Amino acid sequence: MIRIALGITWANADRLLESEHTPERRIVLIRFIRSDRKLGIFTERFEVQRNLVYCYVKAEIGTSLHSLELFLGDELIASFDYEVPSGDHGF
């Protein structure tokens, strides 16, 4: 089972996405990048660099800054605009 750094499992991640439950800090996820180069964050997909294929990356969502930062080890390798979804996300 995938675990989020805040101790929330995938099964109850939908509650995390509801605006009244979203912490005003960073949400950290670890993701494996497959050959299609897609980073899956909840219901959204982001295309990443070819050199990340078959690597584990750390994705940090800044809830108040509406940003997604991608790290390989301690190195920041990409950043994306990321609006934390509201509670109506279709889980």
C-alpha positions in Angstrom: 0.0 0.0 0.0 1.2 3.5 -0.8 1.7 5.7 2.2 1.8 9.5 2.3 4.3 11.1 4.6 1.5 12.4 6.8 0.5 8.8 7.7 -2.5 8.7 5.4 -3.1 5.7 3.2 -4.3 5.7 -0.4 -7.6 4.4 0.8 -8.4 7.6 2.7 -6.4 10.1 0.5 -9.7 11.5 -0.8 -10.3 13.0 2.7 -6.9 14.7 2.5 -7.9 16.4 -0.7 -11.0 18.0 0.8 -10.1 21.7 1.4 -11.1 21.7 5.1 -8.8 18.7 5.7 -5.8 19.9 3.7 -2.9 20.9 5.9 -1.2 24.2 5.3 2.2 22.7 4.7 3.9 20.2 2.4 2.5 16.8 1.4 5.4 14.4 0.5 4.9 11.4 -1.9 7.3 8.9 -3.2 6.6 7.7 -6.8 8.2 5.3 -9.2 8.6 6.6 -12.8 7.8 3.9 -15.4 8.8 3.9 -19.1 5.8 6.1 -20.0 7.5 8.9 -18.1 4.3 9.8 -16.2 4.3 11.0 -12.6 0.9 10.1 -11.0 -0.2 12.5 -8.3 -3.7 11.4 -7.1 -5.9 11.9 -10.3 -3.4 13.9 -12.3 -0.4 12.9 -14.5 2.7 14.9 -15.2 5.3 14.1 -17.9 8.8 14.0 -16.6 12.4 13.9 -18.1 13.6 10.7 -19.8 16.5 10.3 -17.3 13.9 9.7 -14.6 12.6 6.5 -16.1 12.8 3.5 -13.6 13.7 5.9 -10.7 11.9 6.6 -7.5 11.3 10.4 -7.0 10.1 12.5 -4.1 7.1 14.8 -5.0 6.4 17.6 -2.6 3.1 19.4 -2.8 3.1 22.9 -1.3 -0.5 23.3 -0.3 -0.4 27.1 0.3 1.9 27.8 -2.6 0.0 25.6 -5.1 3.2 24.0 -6.3 4.6 20.5 -7.0 8.3 20.1 -6.7 10.1 16.9 -7.9 13.3 15.7 -6.3 15.8 13.0 -7.2 17.7 12.5 -4.0 18.2 16.0 -2.6 18.3 17.6 -6.0 15.3 19.6 -7.2 14.8 18.5 -10.8 11.4 19.9 -11.8 8.5 22.0 -10.5 4.9 22.3 -11.7 1.9 24.5 -10.8 -0.4 22.3 -8.7 -3.8 23.4 -7.4 -4.8 21.1 -4.6 -8.1 19.5 -5.8 -11.4 20.2 -4.0 -13.4 17.4 -2.4 -15.2 16.7 -5.8 -12.5 14.6 -7.4 -14.3 11.4 -8.4 -12.5 8.8 -6.2 
